Amino acid sequence: MKEVEKNEIKRLSDRLDAIRHQQAELSLVEAADKYAELEKEKATLETEIERLRSVQSQKLSKEAQKLMSLPFRRAITKKEQADMAS
């Protein structure tokens, strides 16, 4: 599932970058309606990217909670104890 969100974020980010380049090339006087259309699409892409990032973050934190709840049974070696002290 992480890959799905990651790929979708990448695709949307690429589209957002393309829109920004298109806006830079447009003249506000001659193509105001096209610029406004791109601005609206840009806003929707930004909100969707933010939503996907929060979903990805929630999934990662759930995974981290699962890992933290796992019992840790291996004894720590003296070398590891020394590394922790320094």
N, CA, C and O atoms as a MOPAC input file, in Angstrom:
PM7 MOZYME 1SCF
protein

 N      0.81100 1    -1.19900 1     0.00000 1
 C      0.00000 1     0.00000 1     0.00000 1
 C      0.85300 1     1.26100 1     0.00000 1
 O      0.48100 1     2.27200 1    -0.59600 1
 N      1.99800 1     1.19400 1     0.67300 1
 C      2.84400 1     2.38500 1     0.71700 1
 C      3.28100 1     2.79600 1    -0.68000 1
 O      3.37900 1     3.98200 1    -0.99500 1
 N      3.53900 1     1.79700 1    -1.50700 1
 C      3.98100 1     2.08500 1    -2.87100 1
 C      2.89000 1     2.77300 1    -3.67900 1
 O      3.17900 1     3.61600 1    -4.52800 1
 N      1.63700 1     2.41800 1    -3.41600 1
 C      0.52900 1     3.02800 1    -4.14400 1
 C      0.48900 1     4.52400 1    -3.85700 1
 O      0.41900 1     5.33800 1    -4.77800 1
 N      0.53300 1     4.88300 1    -2.57200 1
 C      0.51400 1     6.30200 1    -2.21200 1
 C      1.75900 1     7.01800 1    -2.74100 1
 O      1.68600 1     8.14100 1    -3.24000 1
 N      2.89000 1     6.34400 1    -2.62100 1
 C      4.14100 1     6.95700 1    -3.06900 1
 C      4.10700 1     7.24100 1    -4.57000 1
 O      4.51200 1     8.31700 1    -5.01200 1
 N      3.62700 1     6.28100 1    -5.34300 1
 C      3.54100 1     6.46200 1    -6.79500 1
 C      2.53400 1     7.53600 1    -7.16300 1
 O      2.76600 1     8.32600 1    -8.07800 1
 N      1.41600 1     7.56600 1    -6.45000 1
 C      0.39100 1     8.57400 1    -6.73000 1
 C      0.89600 1     9.97700 1    -6.38000 1
 O      0.64400 1    10.93000 1    -7.11700 1
 N      1.60400 1    10.10200 1    -5.26500 1
 C      2.18900 1    11.39500 1    -4.89100 1
 C      3.18200 1    11.83400 1    -5.95200 1
 O      3.21600 1    13.00700 1    -6.32600 1
 N      3.98900 1    10.90600 1    -6.43900 1
 C      4.97400 1    11.21600 1    -7.47900 1
 C      4.28800 1    11.69400 1    -8.75300 1
 O      4.70700 1    12.68000 1    -9.35900 1
 N      3.22700 1    10.98900 1    -9.15800 1
 C      2.50500 1    11.34900 1   -10.37600 1
 C      1.87300 1    12.73400 1   -10.24500 1
 O      1.96100 1    13.55400 1   -11.15900 1
 N      1.23700 1    12.98600 1    -9.10600 1
 C      0.59800 1    14.28700 1    -8.89200 1
 C      1.63000 1    15.41000 1    -8.79600 1
 O      1.39600 1    16.51700 1    -9.28300 1
 N      2.76400 1    15.12500 1    -8.17200 1
 C      3.82000 1    16.13500 1    -8.07100 1
 C      4.38100 1    16.48500 1    -9.44600 1
 O      4.67200 1    17.64700 1    -9.73000 1
 N      4.52900 1    15.47400 1   -10.29200 1
 C      4.99600 1    15.72900 1   -11.65600 1
 C      4.00000 1    16.59100 1   -12.41900 1
 O      4.38500 1    17.51000 1   -13.14200 1
 N      2.71900 1    16.28900 1   -12.25300 1
 C      1.67100 1    17.08600 1   -12.91400 1
 C      1.67800 1    18.52400 1   -12.38700 1
 O      1.52600 1    19.47300 1   -13.15600 1
 N      1.85500 1    18.67500 1   -11.08100 1
 C      1.91000 1    20.00100 1   -10.46700 1
 C      3.10000 1    20.79300 1   -10.99700 1
 O      2.98800 1    21.99100 1   -11.25800 1
 N      4.22200 1    20.13000 1   -11.15200 1
 C      5.40800 1    20.78200 1   -11.69700 1
 C      5.16800 1    21.23100 1   -13.13600 1
 O      5.57800 1    22.32600 1   -13.52200 1
 N      4.51000 1    20.39400 1   -13.92400 1
 C      4.19600 1    20.75400 1   -15.31200 1
 C      3.27400 1    21.96900 1   -15.36000 1
 O      3.44300 1    22.84600 1   -16.20700 1
 N      2.30900 1    22.02300 1   -14.46100 1
 C      1.39300 1    23.17000 1   -14.40900 1
 C      2.15200 1    24.44100 1   -14.05500 1
 O      1.91000 1    25.49800 1   -14.63700 1
 N      3.05900 1    24.33600 1   -13.11200 1
 C      3.85100 1    25.52100 1   -12.73000 1
 C      4.66800 1    26.03500 1   -13.91100 1
 O      4.79400 1    27.24400 1   -14.10500 1
 N      5.22000 1    25.11700 1   -14.69700 1
 C      5.98100 1    25.53100 1   -15.87700 1
 C      5.07500 1    26.17200 1   -16.92100 1
 O      5.46000 1    27.14800 1   -17.56500 1
 N      3.87600 1    25.62900 1   -17.08900 1
 C      2.92600 1    26.21300 1   -18.03300 1
 C      2.53100 1    27.61700 1   -17.59100 1
 O      2.41800 1    28.52300 1   -18.41700 1
 N      2.32100 1    27.79800 1   -16.28500 1
 C      1.93300 1    29.11300 1   -15.78200 1
 C      3.04900 1    30.13100 1   -15.99300 1
 O      2.78200 1    31.29600 1   -16.29200 1
 N      4.28200 1    29.69900 1   -15.84100 1
 C      5.40600 1    30.61000 1   -16.02200 1
 C      5.49300 1    31.09300 1   -17.46500 1
 O      5.93200 1    32.21400 1   -17.72200 1
 N      5.07800 1    30.25300 1   -18.40000 1
 C      5.15500 1    30.61000 1   -19.81500 1
 C      3.98000 1    31.46400 1   -20.27900 1
 O      4.08000 1    32.14200 1   -21.30100 1
 N      2.86400 1    31.44200 1   -19.54400 1
 C      1.66400 1    32.16600 1   -19.96400 1
 C      1.75900 1    33.65500 1   -19.63700 1
 O      2.38400 1    34.06200 1   -18.65800 1
 N      1.12900 1    34.43500 1   -20.47400 1
 C      0.99100 1    35.86400 1   -20.21100 1
 C     -0.34100 1    36.07500 1   -19.50500 1
 O     -1.37500 1    35.59600 1   -19.97100 1
 N     -0.32300 1    36.78900 1   -18.38600 1
 C     -1.55400 1    37.01400 1   -17.62600 1
 C     -2.57300 1    37.83300 1   -18.41100 1
 O     -3.77900 1    37.64600 1   -18.25000 1
 N     -2.09700 1    38.72500 1   -19.24800 1
 C     -3.00300 1    39.59200 1   -20.00200 1
 C     -3.70400 1    38.81200 1   -21.10600 1
 O     -4.91700 1    38.93400 1   -21.27700 1
 N     -2.95700 1    38.01800 1   -21.84900 1
 C     -3.51100 1    37.32000 1   -23.00900 1
 C     -4.26000 1    36.03600 1   -22.64400 1
 O     -5.24200 1    35.69100 1   -23.30200 1
 N     -3.82100 1    35.34000 1   -21.62700 1
 C     -4.40700 1    34.03100 1   -21.31300 1
 C     -4.84300 1    33.95400 1   -19.85200 1
 O     -4.50000 1    33.00300 1   -19.14900 1
 N     -5.58900 1    34.94300 1   -19.40200 1
 C     -6.01100 1    34.98900 1   -18.00500 1
 C     -6.92100 1    33.81500 1   -17.65300 1
 O     -6.82100 1    33.26000 1   -16.55800 1
 N     -7.80500 1    33.43600 1   -18.57100 1
 C     -8.71600 1    32.32600 1   -18.28700 1
 C     -7.96900 1    30.99400 1   -18.18200 1
 O     -8.28000 1    30.17600 1   -17.31700 1
 N     -6.99500 1    30.77500 1   -19.05100 1
 C     -6.17900 1    29.55800 1   -18.99600 1
 C     -5.35800 1    29.53600 1   -17.70700 1
 O     -5.20300 1    28.49000 1   -17.07700 1
 N     -4.83000 1    30.71000 1   -17.32000 1
 C     -4.04300 1    30.81900 1   -16.09400 1
 C     -4.91600 1    30.48600 1   -14.87800 1
 O     -4.48200 1    29.76800 1   -13.97700 1
 N     -6.14200 1    31.00900 1   -14.85900 1
 C     -7.05800 1    30.74000 1   -13.74600 1
 C     -7.41600 1    29.25700 1   -13.67800 1
 O     -7.52600 1    28.68400 1   -12.59400 1
 N     -7.59500 1    28.64700 1   -14.84300 1
 C     -7.89500 1    27.21300 1   -14.89700 1
 C     -6.73100 1    26.40200 1   -14.32900 1
 O     -6.93700 1    25.46500 1   -13.55700 1
 N     -5.50900 1    26.76700 1   -14.71700 1
 C     -4.33000 1    26.07500 1   -14.20200 1
 C     -4.18000 1    26.29700 1   -12.69900 1
 O     -3.77100 1    25.39200 1   -11.97100 1
 N     -4.50900 1    27.49100 1   -12.24200 1
 C     -4.41400 1    27.80600 1   -10.81500 1
 C     -5.39000 1    26.94000 1   -10.00700 1
 O     -5.05500 1    26.45800 1    -8.92600 1
 N     -6.58900 1    26.75300 1   -10.54200 1
 C     -7.59400 1    25.91900 1    -9.87000 1
 C     -7.12700 1    24.46300 1    -9.81600 1
 O     -7.24700 1    23.80100 1    -8.78500 1
 N     -6.59200 1    23.97400 1   -10.94100 1
 C     -6.09500 1    22.59600 1   -10.97800 1
 C     -4.90500 1    22.42500 1   -10.03700 1
 O     -4.75800 1    21.39100 1    -9.38500 1
 N     -4.07000 1    23.44000 1    -9.97600 1
 C     -2.91300 1    23.42200 1    -9.08200 1
 C     -3.36100 1    23.30600 1    -7.62500 1
 O     -2.77000 1    22.55200 1    -6.85200 1
 N     -4.39600 1    24.04500 1    -7.25200 1
 C     -4.90700 1    23.99700 1    -5.88000 1
 C     -5.46100 1    22.61200 1    -5.54600 1
 O     -5.22700 1    22.09500 1    -4.45400 1
 N     -6.19200 1    22.01200 1    -6.48300 1
 C     -6.74100 1    20.67900 1    -6.21900 1
 C     -5.63400 1    19.63400 1    -6.11200 1
 O     -5.71300 1    18.72300 1    -5.28700 1
 N     -4.60600 1    19.76500 1    -6.94300 1
 C     -3.48200 1    18.82400 1    -6.86500 1
 C     -2.74800 1    18.95800 1    -5.53600 1
 O     -2.36500 1    17.95600 1    -4.93200 1
 N     -2.55200 1    20.19200 1    -5.08100 1
 C     -1.85300 1    20.40600 1    -3.81200 1
 C     -2.62500 1    19.80000 1    -2.64400 1
 O     -2.02600 1    19.19400 1    -1.75600 1
 N     -3.94800 1    19.95600 1    -2.63600 1
 C     -4.73800 1    19.37300 1    -1.54800 1
 C     -4.71800 1    17.84800 1    -1.60500 1
 O     -4.66300 1    17.19000 1    -0.56600 1
 N     -4.76100 1    17.28500 1    -2.80400 1
 C     -4.72400 1    15.82600 1    -2.94700 1
 C     -3.36700 1    15.27100 1    -2.51300 1
 O     -3.30500 1    14.22900 1    -1.85900 1
 N     -2.28900 1    15.95400 1    -2.86800 1
 C     -0.95200 1    15.52500 1    -2.44400 1
 C     -0.85000 1    15.56600 1    -0.92700 1
 O     -0.31300 1    14.64200 1    -0.31600 1
 N     -1.35800 1    16.61800 1    -0.32000 1
 C     -1.31900 1    16.74700 1     1.14100 1
 C     -2.12600 1    15.63000 1     1.80400 1
 O     -1.70500 1    15.07700 1     2.82000 1
 N     -3.28300 1    15.29800 1     1.23000 1
 C     -4.11600 1    14.22400 1     1.77600 1
 C     -3.38400 1    12.87800 1     1.69400 1
 O     -3.39100 1    12.09900 1     2.64700 1
 N     -2.75600 1    12.61800 1     0.54600 1
 C     -2.02700 1    11.35600 1     0.37600 1
 C     -0.83000 1    11.26900 1     1.31800 1
 O     -0.51300 1    10.19400 1     1.82800 1
 N     -0.17500 1    12.38900 1     1.54500 1
 C      0.96000 1    12.38200 1     2.48000 1
 C      0.49800 1    12.09100 1     3.90000 1
 O      1.18900 1    11.39600 1     4.64500 1
 N     -0.66400 1    12.61600 1     4.28500 1
 C     -1.16800 1    12.33100 1     5.63000 1
 C     -1.57400 1    10.86300 1     5.75300 1
 O     -1.35300 1    10.24700 1     6.79600 1
 N     -2.16400 1    10.30000 1     4.70100 1
 C     -2.51300 1     8.87200 1     4.70700 1
 C     -1.25000 1     8.03500 1     4.83400 1
 O     -1.20500 1     7.07300 1     5.60100 1
 N     -0.23100 1     8.40500 1     4.08100 1
 C      1.04000 1     7.68300 1     4.12200 1
 C      1.65600 1     7.78100 1     5.51800 1
 O      2.17600 1     6.79500 1     6.04000 1
 N      1.59900 1     8.95200 1     6.11100 1
 C      2.14300 1     9.15700 1     7.44800 1
 C      1.39500 1     8.32500 1     8.48400 1
 O      2.01500 1     7.73800 1     9.37000 1
 N      0.07200 1     8.27000 1     8.38100 1
 C     -0.72100 1     7.46800 1     9.31500 1
 C     -0.37100 1     5.99200 1     9.19800 1
 O     -0.26900 1     5.29400 1    10.20700 1
 N     -0.18800 1     5.51900 1     7.98000 1
 C      0.16200 1     4.11200 1     7.78600 1
 C      1.53500 1     3.81900 1     8.37500 1
 O      1.74900 1     2.76800 1     8.97800 1
 N      2.46500 1     4.75700 1     8.19600 1
 C      3.79900 1     4.55700 1     8.74400 1
 C      3.76400 1     4.56400 1    10.26700 1
 O      4.46100 1     3.77500 1    10.90400 1
 N      2.95900 1     5.44600 1    10.85900 1
 C      2.90500 1     5.48500 1    12.31600 1
 C      2.21600 1     4.23300 1    12.86300 1
 O      2.58100 1     3.75700 1    13.93700 1
 N      1.22700 1     3.69200 1    12.14400 1
 C      0.60800 1     2.43200 1    12.56700 1
 C      1.63300 1     1.30900 1    12.54200 1
 O      1.67500 1     0.47200 1    13.44200 1
 N      2.46100 1     1.30100 1    11.49500 1
 C      3.50100 1     0.28400 1    11.38500 1
 C      4.51100 1     0.41900 1    12.51700 1
 O      4.96300 1    -0.57700 1    13.08300 1
 N      4.85800 1     1.65400 1    12.83900 1
 C      5.80900 1     1.88800 1    13.92000 1
 C      5.22700 1     1.43500 1    15.25600 1
 O      5.94400 1     0.87400 1    16.08500 1
 N      3.93700 1     1.67100 1    15.47200 1
 C      3.30100 1     1.22400 1    16.71100 1
 C      3.30300 1    -0.29900 1    16.80400 1
 O      3.51200 1    -0.85700 1    17.88100 1
 N      3.07100 1    -0.96900 1    15.68000 1
 C      3.12300 1    -2.43200 1    15.68000 1
 C      4.51900 1    -2.91600 1    16.04800 1
 O      4.67200 1    -3.85700 1    16.82700 1
 N      5.53200 1    -2.27100 1    15.48900 1
 C      6.90800 1    -2.67300 1    15.78200 1
 C      7.26300 1    -2.42500 1    17.24100 1
 O      7.97000 1    -3.22300 1    17.85500 1
 N      6.77300 1    -1.32200 1    17.79500 1
 C      7.06800 1    -1.00700 1    19.19400 1
 C      6.38700 1    -2.00200 1    20.13900 1
 O      6.89900 1    -2.27400 1    21.22500 1
 N      5.24800 1    -2.53800 1    19.73600 1
 C      4.52700 1    -3.47100 1    20.60600 1
 C      5.11500 1    -4.88400 1    20.56000 1
 O      4.78700 1    -5.71300 1    21.40800 1
 N      5.96600 1    -5.16300 1    19.59600 1
 C      6.57600 1    -6.48800 1    19.51400 1
 C      7.53100 1    -6.69400 1    20.68300 1
 O      8.26200 1    -5.77800 1    21.06000 1
 N      7.52400 1    -7.88800 1    21.25200 1
 C      8.45200 1    -8.14400 1    22.35900 1
 C      9.88700 1    -8.25900 1    21.84000 1
 O     10.14300 1    -8.83400 1    20.78200 1
 N     10.79900 1    -7.70400 1    22.60600 1
 C     12.21000 1    -7.75500 1    22.24400 1
 C     12.87600 1    -8.72000 1    23.20200 1
 O     12.99500 1    -8.41600 1    24.38900 1
 N     13.31000 1    -9.86600 1    22.72700 1
 C     13.78000 1   -10.93000 1    23.60800 1
 C     15.29300 1   -11.16900 1    23.53900 1
 O     15.82900 1   -11.91100 1    24.36200 1
 N     15.96000 1   -10.58300 1    22.61900 1
 C     17.38900 1   -10.85900 1    22.47000 1
 C     18.18100 1   -10.10500 1    23.53400 1
 O     17.90500 1    -8.93900 1    23.81800 1
 N     19.14500 1   -10.76600 1    24.10400 1
 C     20.00400 1   -10.12100 1    25.09700 1
 C     20.96000 1    -9.16200 1    24.39700 1
 O     21.42200 1    -9.42200 1    23.28600 1
 N     21.24400 1    -8.06600 1    25.05800 1
 C     22.15900 1    -7.06800 1    24.50800 1
 C     23.58700 1    -7.49200 1    24.82900 1
 O     23.89200 1    -7.86300 1    25.96200 1
 N     24.45000 1    -7.43500 1    23.83900 1
 C     25.84200 1    -7.83500 1    24.04100 1
 C     26.60400 1    -6.73000 1    24.76400 1
 O     26.14100 1    -5.59300 1    24.84500 1
 N     27.77100 1    -7.07600 1    25.28500 1
 C     28.59200 1    -6.08600 1    25.99000 1
 C     29.02800 1    -4.97400 1    25.04200 1
 O     29.11400 1    -3.81200 1    25.44100 1
 N     29.30100 1    -5.32500 1    23.79800 1
 C     29.70400 1    -4.31200 1    22.81900 1
 C     28.56000 1    -3.32700 1    22.57800 1
 O     28.78600 1    -2.12000 1    22.49100 1
 N     27.33900 1    -3.83900 1    22.47000 1
 C     26.18100 1    -2.96400 1    22.28100 1
 C     25.96000 1    -2.07800 1    23.50300 1
 O     25.59300 1    -0.91000 1    23.37100 1
 N     26.18500 1    -2.63600 1    24.69700 1
 C     26.05200 1    -1.83200 1    25.91200 1
 C     27.08300 1    -0.71100 1    25.92300 1
 O     26.78500 1     0.41300 1    26.32600 1
 N     28.28400 1    -1.01900 1    25.48300 1
 C     29.33700 1    -0.00600 1    25.43400 1
 C     29.00000 1     1.06900 1    24.40800 1
 O     29.25600 1     2.25100 1    24.63600 1
 N     28.43200 1     0.66500 1    23.29300 1
 C     28.03400 1     1.63400 1    22.27200 1
 C     26.92600 1     2.54500 1    22.78200 1
 O     26.89700 1     3.73200 1    22.45700 1
 N     26.01900 1     1.99700 1    23.57600 1
 C     24.92100 1     2.79900 1    24.11400 1
 C     25.42600 1     3.80700 1    25.13900 1
 O     24.86600 1     4.89600 1    25.25800 1
 N     26.46000 1     3.46600 1    25.86900 1
 C     26.98500 1     4.34500 1    26.91500 1
 C     27.73700 1     5.53200 1    26.32800 1
 O     27.73500 1     6.61300 1    26.91700 1
 N     28.36600 1     5.35300 1    25.20200 1
 C     29.17000 1     6.45200 1    24.64900 1
 C     28.41900 1     7.31700 1    23.70200 1
 O     28.97700 1     8.27500 1    23.16700 1

